[in-house]
Amino acid sequence: ATIREIKSKLQSIFEMNPDEIIIYFSGHAVIDKYSLYLVTFDADHIELGLDFDDIKKYIKSLPNFSKVVIFLDCCHAGQAAHG
């Protein structure tokens, strides 16, 4: 899937304010000085992939009672816990 498709789907899911969300990503990831990027089909040297900070923003927009579980099966997955 492309960055745009994933962001669109995540946005529509998070807008429903669900009680629980499970996100699973298996693939490649890269990091730069600032963030973790989940490599998508359309990633390149300029657009590295889906910025994990975008996912964190969606999570912060949820009501406090929502539960979010994220499984990352990728390189640098531990970087997701920072920030």
Salt bridges, closest charged atoms under 4 A:
ASP53 OD1 - LYS56 NZ 3.98
ASP54 OD2 - LYS7 NZ 3.11
